[in-house]
Amino acid sequence: MSMMMRHDPFRDFVSLRNAMDQLFEQSFVRPTWGQSSQGMHAMIDAYETEQGYHVRALLPGVKTEDIELTVRDNTLFLKGTFHPWTSEQEKVNWLIQESGSGKFERSITFPKPINADGIETSYEHGVLTITIPVAEESRPRKIAVSSSKTEPKQVVESGTK
């Protein structure tokens, strides 16, 4: 025997609203939601000074030999691997596991030309610090302004701070 169901025009709207909530949550609130533990995400901070850019990547437990840092044009590429805290042979019953393992990859494109030869790095306590100088031609410089009269030259600041 089949059962008759009453048509509810708002039933589809509720599911559409749930779908939009999920889309918003996945896109803006937790960008790593729904990813497997194989796709890891290294957290980074980056800021600019007059001399260049500073990048800090949080890589707890990652060995220096597992980090690959490359530069192409004005883009910095950071790749590496988070290794599991336990061996595969060890049988464990996880109570909480918030850290994962797997490969990670990040890239940052800088708005100003960079000097790849002047990049400096340091790695301490799982924090990779990268200092990237901007190219000399993109740094602010003072320019002397002269007039056609016999007035002394005036120095005017150029560039942004």
C-alpha positions as CSV (number, residue, x, y, z in Angstrom):
1,M,0.0,0.0,0.0
2,S,1.4,3.4,-0.9
3,M,1.2,6.4,1.3
4,M,0.1,9.8,0.0
5,M,2.3,12.7,1.1
6,R,1.0,16.2,1.2
7,H,3.0,18.6,-1.0
8,D,5.0,21.1,1.0
9,P,6.4,23.9,-1.2
10,F,8.8,25.1,1.5
11,R,10.5,21.7,1.9
12,D,12.8,22.4,-1.0
13,F,13.6,25.8,0.3
14,V,14.7,24.4,3.6
15,S,17.1,22.1,1.8
16,L,18.3,24.9,-0.4
17,R,19.0,27.0,2.7
18,N,20.9,24.1,4.3
19,A,22.9,23.7,1.1
20,M,23.7,27.5,1.1
21,D,24.8,27.2,4.8
22,Q,27.1,24.3,4.0
23,L,28.6,26.2,1.0
24,F,29.2,29.3,3.2
25,E,30.7,27.2,6.0
26,Q,33.0,25.4,3.6
27,S,34.1,28.5,1.7
28,F,34.6,31.0,4.4
29,V,34.5,29.7,7.9
30,R,36.5,26.5,7.7
31,P,38.3,26.3,4.3
32,T,39.8,22.9,5.2
33,W,36.4,21.3,6.1
34,G,35.8,18.2,4.1
35,Q,39.4,17.6,3.2
36,S,41.0,14.3,4.0
37,S,44.0,14.2,6.3
38,Q,46.1,13.5,3.2
39,G,45.7,17.2,2.0
40,M,47.4,19.2,4.7
41,H,47.5,22.9,5.2
42,A,50.5,24.8,6.6
43,M,49.5,28.0,8.4
44,I,51.4,31.1,7.3
45,D,51.6,34.8,8.2
46,A,53.0,37.3,5.7
47,Y,53.6,41.1,5.9
48,E,55.4,43.9,4.1
49,T,57.9,46.4,5.3
50,E,59.8,49.1,3.3
51,Q,62.7,46.7,2.9
52,G,60.7,43.7,1.7
53,Y,58.4,40.9,2.9
54,H,58.4,38.6,5.9
55,V,56.8,35.2,5.9
56,R,56.4,32.9,8.8
57,A,55.2,29.3,8.4
58,L,54.1,27.1,11.3
59,L,55.5,23.6,10.6
60,P,55.5,21.7,13.8
61,G,57.4,18.4,13.7
62,V,58.6,19.0,10.1
63,K,62.4,18.4,9.5
64,T,64.3,20.9,7.4
65,E,65.0,18.1,4.8
66,D,61.3,17.8,4.3
67,I,60.9,21.5,3.3
68,E,61.2,22.7,-0.3
69,L,61.3,26.4,-0.9
70,T,61.4,27.8,-4.4
71,V,60.9,31.2,-6.1
72,R,59.6,31.9,-9.6
73,D,59.0,35.5,-10.8
74,N,57.4,37.2,-7.7
75,T,55.9,34.0,-6.3
76,L,57.3,32.0,-3.3
77,F,56.4,28.3,-3.3
78,L,56.5,26.3,0.0
79,K,56.2,22.5,-0.1
80,G,56.7,19.9,2.5
81,T,55.5,16.9,4.4
82,F,53.9,16.5,7.8
83,H,54.9,13.0,9.1
84,P,52.6,11.0,11.4
85,W,53.4,11.1,15.1
86,T,53.1,7.3,15.4
87,S,54.5,4.6,13.2
88,E,52.2,2.6,11.0
89,Q,53.1,-0.6,12.8
90,E,52.1,0.8,16.2
91,K,48.4,0.0,17.0
92,V,46.9,3.0,18.7
93,N,43.4,4.0,19.8
94,W,43.2,7.7,19.2
95,L,41.2,9.7,21.8
96,I,41.7,13.0,19.9
97,Q,43.6,13.6,16.7
98,E,43.7,17.2,15.5
99,S,47.0,17.0,13.7
100,G,47.3,15.0,10.5
101,S,50.0,13.9,8.2
102,G,50.7,14.3,4.5
103,K,52.0,16.7,1.9
104,F,51.3,20.4,2.0
105,E,51.9,23.1,-0.6
106,R,51.5,26.9,-0.3
107,S,52.4,29.8,-2.5
108,I,52.4,33.6,-2.1
109,T,52.6,36.1,-5.0
110,F,54.1,39.5,-4.0
111,P,52.9,42.7,-5.6
112,K,56.4,44.2,-5.9
113,P,59.4,42.6,-7.7
114,I,61.6,40.7,-5.2
115,N,65.3,40.0,-5.0
116,A,65.5,36.2,-5.0
117,D,69.3,36.3,-4.3
118,G,68.8,38.1,-1.1
119,I,66.3,35.8,0.5
120,E,67.2,34.6,4.0
121,T,65.6,31.8,6.1
122,S,65.7,30.5,9.6
123,Y,64.0,27.5,11.1
124,E,63.5,27.2,14.9
125,H,61.0,25.3,17.1
126,G,58.9,24.4,14.0
127,V,58.6,28.0,12.8
128,L,60.1,28.8,9.3
129,T,60.9,32.5,8.9
130,I,61.6,33.8,5.5
131,T,62.9,37.4,4.8
132,I,62.5,38.4,1.2
133,P,63.9,41.8,0.1
134,V,62.2,43.8,-2.6
135,A,64.2,44.5,-5.8
136,E,66.2,47.7,-5.5
137,E,64.4,49.3,-8.4
138,S,61.1,49.1,-6.6
139,R,62.3,50.7,-3.4
140,P,61.4,54.3,-2.6
141,R,64.3,56.7,-3.3
142,K,64.9,60.4,-2.9
143,I,65.1,62.5,-6.1
144,A,66.7,65.9,-6.3
145,V,64.5,68.5,-8.0
146,S,66.2,71.5,-9.7
147,S,64.8,74.5,-11.4
148,S,66.2,76.3,-14.4
149,K,67.0,79.3,-12.2
150,T,70.0,79.5,-9.9
151,E,68.0,78.2,-6.9
152,P,69.6,75.4,-4.9
153,K,68.3,71.8,-5.5
154,Q,65.5,70.6,-3.3
155,V,65.1,66.9,-2.2
156,V,61.7,65.4,-2.6
157,E,60.6,62.1,-1.2
158,S,59.3,59.5,-3.7
159,G,57.5,56.2,-3.2
160,T,55.2,54.8,-0.6
161,K,55.9,54.0,3.0
